[in-house]
Structure formats: C-alpha cells, structure tokens
Amino acid sequence: MFEIGQFVVYGNNGVCKVEDIGTLDVPGLPADRVYYTLTPHKTRGGKIFTPVDNRKVIMRPVIEKDEALKLIDDINNIDSLWVLDEKKREFAYKEAFQKCDCREMVKIIKTIYSHTEERLAEGKKVSNCDERYFKMAEDRFYGELAIPLQMEIDEVREYVIKRVEKLS
C-alpha cells in the first residue's frame, strides 16, 4: 500500500502524488471500498480516484535516486525498438507505454531519435506519430526522473544529456 504524500506512476497518467487514502461518499460505490486520491504531478487541478486493490492499471512507486542515476548511466546500453513498418512501430510504442517502465521510455526515445535523424538526412519530414510519441516518452521519462533527482523537467533533460555524453 502506498502512503499519503508518496509519488507513484499511475498507468498512462504518469507521475501522480497520493493525496488521500480512504472511502468515498459517492452514491453507487461500495461504502467500504478504499480508494487512493491521486493528483497528476504535471497537471494541476485534476484528481484521480482509484481503488487500492485495482489490478487493471499499473501503479508503482517512482524510482529511487540511485536507480535513476544507474538508469541514466546505462542509457547507451539500452536497445532501441527497431520496427520498420510505420503501423507496427506505433503498436510497439503503445505496448511499451503500457508497461509503465522507464527503460521502455528510453527505448522509444532512442528509436525515434535515430529514426528522425535518418529521415532528416534523407530530406524527409518527421512523422506526426513519431513526434507525438517522442514528446510523450520524454515527458514520462524526464517527469519521473524529476522527482528523485529533485529537478525541474527541463533541467533533468539537460542533466541526462550531459551525463550520457560524458560516459560516451
């Protein structure tokens, strides 16, 4: 069970903060069922209510600082998702997002970055699909790392790039 004040990754919503744990006084809901009240970290004002015993959506703690640093240091060793077919690649991106795992976000970022470089070198435009998933993967990855590294998302991006370049 998570604790009030803890940051968690909640499915496709990304990083959320546990604001409350308790029952909800809502007609039609069981009065004895316990829920987490979550607030998405990036989006102000929204609330998510999910049962504590929910098994349909992945919910896990945000990675710890030592895990984050180890992951950053290992980025060059993480493989890309090489799928040539455009439609199959989008399916691979969706599958990776469903895992709610930082390493999967790195795979997407690396894949799209390489693919973008190739397309631009050929004088082609970047696909809307790749642009959209690249932004989503960066938001998810840097958004999660921002918590244990105690940085703003933009700072995390620069920090990761510099640290990876230093290791190369």
HELIX and SHEET records of a PDB file:
HELIX    1   1 GLY A   11  ASN A   13  5                                   3    
HELIX    2   2 LYS A   65  ASP A   73  1                                   9    
HELIX    3   3 ILE A   75  ASN A   77  5                                   3    
HELIX    4   4 GLU A   86  GLN A   98  1                                  13    
HELIX    5   5 CYS A  102  ALA A  121  1                                  20    
HELIX    6   6 ASN A  128  LEU A  149  1                                  22    
HELIX    7   7 ILE A  153  LEU A  167  1                                  15    
SHEET    1   A 5 ILE A  48  PRO A  51  0                                        
SHEET    2   A 5 VAL A  34  PRO A  40 -1                                        
SHEET    3   A 5 VAL A  15  THR A  23 -1                                        
SHEET    4   A 5 PHE A   7  TYR A  10 -1                                        
SHEET    5   A 5 MET A  59  PRO A  61 -1                                        
END                                                                             
